[in-house]
Amino acid sequence: MTDQSGNPGSSGYSDKDVQREVGELQEKSATAARIFDLRRIIGGLFVLYGVIVTITGITDDQAAIDKAQGVNINLWTGIAMLVLGVFFLVWLKLRPTPPPTPDIAPGPDDEPAAPVK
């Protein structure tokens, strides 16, 4: 198969086009890695469930508290879940996921590194 330039086996893309497309794919990959970071998912779920359990603990009646031997277990568990969820989200903010490093194969013009003595 030949392209318009007459070179057999050429796909019609220049090296610049291929590098641009590879760069775009790497950006999409890095974005996907940040979106699906487990710290975001775990932190978000703990915050959500912590809010729900805390509200339940605030609205518990005395019978529910007496059932737990005088401890408002829903309130304390909800607060603990909120703290843990916020911890995960702050950790994500302070230490974001680094973008993946590109795997660069040595080209024909690259020289192998000299051995260190």
C-alpha positions as CSV (number, residue, x, y, z in Angstrom):
1,M,0.0,0.0,0.0
2,T,1.3,3.4,-0.8
3,D,0.3,6.8,0.4
4,Q,0.3,10.1,-1.4
5,S,4.0,10.6,-1.0
6,G,4.8,7.3,-2.7
7,N,6.5,5.8,0.2
8,P,5.4,2.1,0.7
9,G,4.2,1.3,4.2
10,S,3.9,4.9,5.3
11,S,0.7,5.8,7.1
12,G,0.7,9.4,6.0
13,Y,1.4,10.7,9.6
14,S,4.5,12.7,10.3
15,D,6.5,12.3,13.4
16,K,5.1,15.5,14.7
17,D,1.5,14.2,14.3
18,V,2.4,11.0,16.2
19,Q,4.1,12.9,19.0
20,R,1.1,15.2,19.3
21,E,-1.4,12.3,19.5
22,V,0.8,10.5,22.0
23,G,0.9,13.6,24.2
24,E,-2.9,13.9,24.1
25,L,-3.3,10.3,25.1
26,Q,-0.8,10.8,28.0
27,E,-2.8,13.8,29.2
28,K,-6.1,11.8,29.1
29,S,-4.4,8.9,31.0
30,A,-3.1,11.3,33.7
31,T,-6.5,12.8,34.1
32,A,-8.2,9.4,34.4
33,A,-5.6,8.4,37.0
34,R,-6.4,11.5,39.1
35,I,-10.2,11.0,38.7
36,F,-10.2,7.4,39.8
37,D,-7.7,7.8,42.7
38,L,-8.9,5.6,45.5
39,R,-8.3,8.3,48.1
40,R,-11.0,10.4,46.4
41,I,-13.5,7.6,46.3
42,I,-12.9,6.4,49.8
43,G,-12.8,9.9,51.2
44,G,-16.0,10.9,49.4
45,L,-17.8,7.8,50.6
46,F,-16.7,8.2,54.2
47,V,-17.8,11.9,54.2
48,L,-21.1,11.0,52.7
49,Y,-21.8,8.2,55.1
50,G,-20.4,10.2,58.0
51,V,-22.9,13.0,57.3
52,I,-25.8,10.5,57.2
53,V,-24.7,8.7,60.4
54,T,-24.0,12.0,62.2
55,I,-27.5,13.3,61.4
56,T,-28.9,10.0,62.6
57,G,-26.9,10.4,65.9
58,I,-28.1,14.0,66.4
59,T,-31.8,12.9,65.9
60,D,-31.6,9.7,68.0
61,D,-34.1,9.5,70.9
62,Q,-33.2,8.5,74.4
63,A,-34.3,4.9,73.8
64,A,-31.7,4.4,71.1
65,I,-29.0,5.9,73.4
66,D,-30.1,3.7,76.3
67,K,-29.9,0.7,74.0
68,A,-26.2,1.5,73.5
69,Q,-25.6,1.7,77.3
70,G,-25.8,5.5,77.4
71,V,-23.4,6.2,74.5
72,N,-24.7,8.0,71.4
73,I,-22.8,5.6,69.1
74,N,-24.3,7.0,65.9
75,L,-23.0,10.4,66.7
76,W,-19.5,9.3,67.6
77,T,-19.2,6.9,64.7
78,G,-20.5,9.6,62.3
79,I,-18.0,12.1,63.5
80,A,-15.2,9.5,63.2
81,M,-16.3,8.7,59.7
82,L,-16.3,12.5,58.8
83,V,-12.8,12.9,60.2
84,L,-11.5,9.9,58.3
85,G,-13.1,11.0,55.0
86,V,-11.7,14.6,55.4
87,F,-8.3,13.0,56.1
88,F,-8.4,11.1,52.8
89,L,-9.4,14.2,50.9
90,V,-6.8,16.4,52.5
91,W,-4.2,13.7,51.8
92,L,-5.3,13.7,48.1
93,K,-5.0,17.5,48.0
94,L,-1.6,17.6,49.6
95,R,-0.1,14.7,47.7
96,P,-1.8,14.5,44.3
97,T,-1.2,11.5,42.0
98,P,1.9,12.2,39.9
99,P,1.3,11.9,36.2
100,P,2.6,8.6,34.7
101,T,6.0,8.8,33.2
102,P,6.2,8.1,29.5
103,D,7.9,5.0,28.4
104,I,10.5,6.2,25.9
105,A,12.1,3.5,23.9
106,P,15.6,4.3,22.7
107,G,15.7,5.3,19.1
108,P,18.3,4.3,16.5
109,D,20.2,7.6,17.1
110,D,20.5,7.1,20.9
111,E,23.7,5.8,22.3
112,P,23.7,3.3,25.1
113,A,25.0,4.7,28.4
114,A,28.6,3.9,29.2
115,P,29.0,1.4,32.0
116,V,29.9,2.9,35.3
117,K,33.2,1.6,36.8
